[in-house]
């Protein structure tokens, strides 16, 4: 044990205060976050308590731990934490995660974390300066993770906005039809028509095709696979809900689209490298030249989960999928869309990789720092090299 740390109990260090019932938090507007047992659930114009603070889930199968820098509200399925002694709130957040207080269960029919069950548990408390130093190290990692996630959310929004402008709202075509500058470089603007025509889908840009997905692609079955957990092998493995592990060999030897096949939620995912798909999902193979990135964004607009084969397990039917209509622009426009966004997707991929590295580092350091196994001064030297 690190020197100058003291052994205590949670009941001697904190009070778990009950949240309060709050109506309309899911639709209300306001500047303060509302938290429930699983995390943020809405907004309110009036906070329940000041920040920084820690929220601990009280009821439900999953009872999470959250940190808020700002004032916030907690509903009655969760607690907010009030220190009894001099405790750094962000250190307290990491300590609660380390000691797994969200997993404490009183054995009642509804899974619950009770104050009595928490208060009797032991913990080791460092001096305030050490608390702040530990919180700074772990908080720096979390802040960088959050920054990368926000940047990636912005990049995702940019790509979707461009897709909507070109292929849903037809902004360049409308501008040209009205005699206005579409705001694109001339070679790119020349790819878009300057008028519309009628179709089974309504008014569409002249020369674009209305086809069924079955004319453009096939849905290939994934394969059963064992031992794909973890991320240390070369090729990502996807199931119906997304990334689930890695494998030493790919099933699809190029970048592509994964479409969920079985389950209540069946997602659409894109992988920029060769990948493996297990038997709860399909992967997309083109039947004619198309840009898979364009097809991915188009498929995100389809309600895959509304397609059901009628079996006991909700399933996506290939026949139903193949019959869905889609508006296909010229391949040159699809290619221009891909070229324009390639740097955006590259930065997004870089951000994802940085996040994975930082999460691994944080999850490695957290138990060692909170337990005192690793000293702050040694960690700070290491952090200077990696952050």
N, C-alpha and C positions, 0 to 999 in steps of 0.2 A: 504494500500500500504506500502511495506517495505520502511524504511527510506533510504534517500540518493539516491532514484531512481528518474529519471526525465522523464517527459512526452515529447514525441517528435513525429515526423512523419517519415515514411520510407524514404521520399524524402530528409529529413535532415540528414539521417544516412547512406544511401547507394546509389550507382549507379548500375543499372542493365545494364551490358554491353552485347551487342549482340555477339552471337557466329558467327562462319564463316563456309561457305560451305567447305566440305572436301570430296573428292572422294576416294573410295577404302578403307574406314575405316573398313569395315566389313571383308575384306580379308587381310589387311595390317598387317605386323608384326612390333612391336615396344614396347617400355617400358612404353609409356604413354597412359592412358585410354582416350577414346573418349566418350563423353556424349551427348545424345540427350534429348528430352523432357521427355522421360520415364525412363532415367537412362543410364547405360553403354551400348554402342553399338559396340565397337571395340577398335582398338589400332592404334597408330601412332608413328613414330620415333621423332616427334617434337611437344612439347606442345604449346598451345596457351597462357597459363598463369601459374604462379607458384602456388604451394600449400602452406599451406592448403587453400581450397577454397570451395565455395558453388555454386551449380548449381540449377537453377530454370527453370522448363519447361515453354516454351513460347507459343507453339501451340499444339493443339490436345485435344482429349476428356479427356485424363489423363495427367496432367502436374505435375510431381513429383519434389521432393526436394532431392538433393544428397549432400554428403560431401566427399571431397577428401583430404587426407593428402598430397598427392604428386602432382607435376605438372600435368596438364591435358589439354585436348582440348575439346571445346564445339562447336557443329555444330550450324547451324543457326535456329534450332527449339527451342533453349534454350538460357537463359542468364547465365552469371557468375556474381557473386556479388562482388563489390568493395566497402569497407567501406569508408565513409567520415570522420568518427571520430574514436576514440580508441575503437574498438570492437573486442572481441575474436571471431575468425571465427567459432569455434565449437558452442559457445553460439548462434551466429548468425544463424547457421543451425537449432538449436532447436527452436529459436524464430520464424523463417520463417515457420517452421512446425506448431507451436502453433497458429500463426496468420493466418494460412490457405492461404498463398499467392498463392499457387498453384491452389486454387479454384477461384481466382479473375477472372472474365470473362467480356470482354468488350462488349458482345452482338453481335459480328460479326458472319457471317455464319459459319466460322471455329472457334471453341472455342479457345480463345486466352487470355493470360495474358498480359496487356499492362503496360508500365512503368507509364503512367499517372494515371491509376487506382490504382496502388500500392502506388505511392509516397504520395498520399493524406491521406493514412490511418495512424491512430495513433498507437503508441506502447509505452511501458514503458521500460526504459533502466536502468539497475543497474550500479553501479560503476564497473570499470574494475576488481577489485579483486573478486567481487561477480559474475561477468560474468564467470571468470575463474573457480570459485568454482562450479558453476552450471554446466558448461561444463564438469568439471572433474567427477561429480557425474553421470550425464547422459551418458557421454562418457565411463565411466568404465563399465556400464551396457551394452552398445552397443558393446564394445570391447569383453566382455565375451560372448555375444550372437554370435558375429562373430567367435570367437575362437571355440565355440561349433559347429557352422554350418560347419566350415572348417574341424573339426575333424570328424563330421558325413559324410561329403563328402568323406574323406579319407577312412572311414570304408565301405561306399557304394562301392567305387572303389575296395577295397580289396576283398569284397564278389563277385563282378562281375568278377574280374580277376581270382579268383579261379574257378568259374563256367565255364568261358571260357576255362581255362586250362584243366579242366577235361572233360567237356561235349561238347565242340566245337572243340578245337584243339587236344584233346585226348593225351595230353602230357605224362601221365603215361603209356598209352598203347604203344605209339611210343617209349618211352625209353626202355620198356621191350622187344618190338619187335626187337630193335637194340642191345639188350644185355647190355644196360646201366642201371645204378641205377636210378630209378625214383625219388629218393630223398624223399621218404616217409617212415614212420615207417613200418616195415615188415608186420604186420597184415593188415595195410591199403593197402600197395602195392599188397598184395596177392589178394585183391578184384578185381583188374583190370586184364583183359586178356592180353596175350602177342602176339596177332596177330589180323589181320583184316579179314573181309569178305565182299563180295559185297552185295548191297541191292538196293532198289528203290531210296534211298537217296545217293547212292554212297558207297564208302568204309566206313565201320563202325566197331567198336570194336566187335570181335567175341562174339556171345552170347547175344548181346544187341538186342532189338526188335524195328522194325519199325511198329508203330500202328497209328491209328487216335485218335484225342483227344476224340472222342465220345466213344472209348473203355475204356478210363481211367476215365473220369469225366462227370458229367452233369452240365449244367448251370441252376441254379434255379432263378426264377424271384424274384426281390425285391418287396416290398409292399409300397403302398401309405402311407404317414405319414405326420401329421401336427405337428407343434410346436417342431421342432428338433433343432432350432437355439440355439447357446450357447454351453458351454462345461462343465456345472456343473453336468450333469447326468452321470450315470455309464457306459453307452455303447456308443461307437462312432457310428455315422451315416455316411454312404457313399452314394454318388451319382456317376454319370458317370465320373466326373472329380476328385473324391477323397473325402476327409473328408469334411463334411459340417455341422456337429453339433453333438448332443448327444441325447440319449433317455434312458428311465428308463428300457426298456426291449430289449433283443437282438432278432434278427431274426435268425441269425446263432449262435449256442451255442458253437462254437469252433473257434480257430484261422483259418484264411482262406484268400482266394483270391477274390477280387472284379473285375469284368470285365464290363467296360462301355457298355451300350446297346443302348442309344439314344444320338444324338448330333454330331456336326461336329468333336469334339475331344472326343474319348472314350478311357479312360486310363485303365491300369491294376495296381491294388494296393494290398498291403498285410497288414492285420491287425493281430497283435499277440495276441489279446484277442477276446472274443465273440463280435459281432457287429450287427448293423442293416443296411440293404440296402434298399434304396427307389426304386421306380419303374422305374427309368431311368438306372438301372444297374442290372447285375446278380451277384450271388455268386457261387463259385465252390464247388461241393460236389464230393468226389472221388467215383468211382464205384469199385475200387480194391485198395489194399494197395499201396499208393504212399506217398512220402514226399511232402507236400504242398509247402514247401520252394523251393524245386527243381522245382516243377511245376511252381511256380511264376516266377523264373528266366527264365525258358524256355518260358513262355508266354510273357515275355518282349521282346523276340526275334521275336514274331509274329506281323505282321502289322495289328492290330485289326481295325484300321481306314480304311484299304482298303476293308474290308468286308462291304458290303452295301446291305440291303434287297431290295433296289429300291424304298422305300417309300419316301414320301415328306420330312420327317425328316430322316437324315442319321442314320442308325440303324445297329447293329450287328445281323446277322442271326445265330440262334443256329445251323441250318442245315449246313451252311457254316463252322461254327466253328468246328463242330463235324467231318467234312470231312478233316480237316487239318492234315497232317502227323506229327508225332513227334517221335524222337528217345528216347526210354525209356531204361535207364540202369537198372541193377539189383537193387532191393530195398535196398540191403545192401550198395551199393555205394551211393544211395540217402541218406540213414540214416547217413553214415559216413560224407557226405558233411554237413548235418545239425548239427551233433555233433561238427564238427570242427569249424563251424562259430557261434555256439550258443553264446559264449562270445562276439563276435563282435556285434551281433544283440542286446544283452543285453546292451552293452555300447552305442549303437546307440539310443536305447529306452530311456536310462537314459539321454543322451544328449538332445533328443527331449523334455523330461519333464523339464529339466533345462531351456531350451530356452523359453518354454511357461511361466514358472514362471518369468523369467527375463523380458520378453516382457511385461507381465502384470504389473510388478513393474515399469518398465520404463514408460509405458503409463499412469500409475497412477501419477507418480512423475512429469512428464514433464509439464503438465499445471499448477500444483501447484507451481513449482519452477520458471517457466518463468513468471508467473503472480505476484510472490512475496507472494502468500498465505502461502507457506511453506518456512521457513528460512533454510539456508544452514547448520547452526550448528546443528539444530535438525535432519536434514536428514543425516548428516555425522555419527551421533551416531547410527542411524538405519542401515545405510549401513555397518557399521563395523560388525553387527550381521548377515547380510544376504549374503554378498559377500566375 
